[in-house]
Amino acid sequence: MQSITISSELTEKVPALVLSCIECDVKFQEHNSELWKEIESKIEELNKSLRVEEISKMPAIAASRRAYKVCGKDPARYRLSAEALLRRVLKRGEIYQINNVVDQLNLVSISSGFSIGGYDADSITGAVTFGIGKKDEAYEGIGRGELNIEFMPVFRDAKGAFGTPTSDSVRTCVTEQTKRFLMIIIAYEPTESIKNATNQAQELLKKHAGATNFELKIIQAI
């Protein structure tokens, strides 16, 4: 696994930040019907147990929104990926179907409320730092085009920014060429739930993406 650290700038603003990193070999599929049945079941469950106005109060999402505000970004305008997914689940009764690797990540996200980064590990160059976006920093989000990441928590490698809790980037996205996958679960405040999310992700990756050769790492701001 690449070296992954949290910048001092971000640590000062969000000192309780924790990253749970999972890296593994995966087998790409455009669609996995068994996984999709699990996703549909979770969507049905959430529609019975959660209301739209309650999403922002979920512990993981509330903590994420506070972190955005502390960094200087408006979480209502630049919605966190987990919050956006859950709003889609409750308003439309669906989420996007992408591929088996990304779909399992989205299942973990709607189950836990954590915003989660998912990357083609071989597309990442050198050490990774989780910091704060700069003015006019180049970033092309998946399905979003050029994204203003100033004041947003952002993952960078030797080539620049490649991941945010709002949108992953085109440069490191998962494709049919992906063999090695890096998944980063982001918790902005202490919680035992990150362990459950990590365990769920491992099981889903094994079951639905044939994942092997796991490397796990917990990164703490302090």
Summary of the structure (lengths in Angstrom):
residues: 222
radius of gyration: 16.1
end to end distance: 20.5
largest distance: 44.8
contacts: 758
relative contact order: 0.27
helix: 39%
strand: 24%
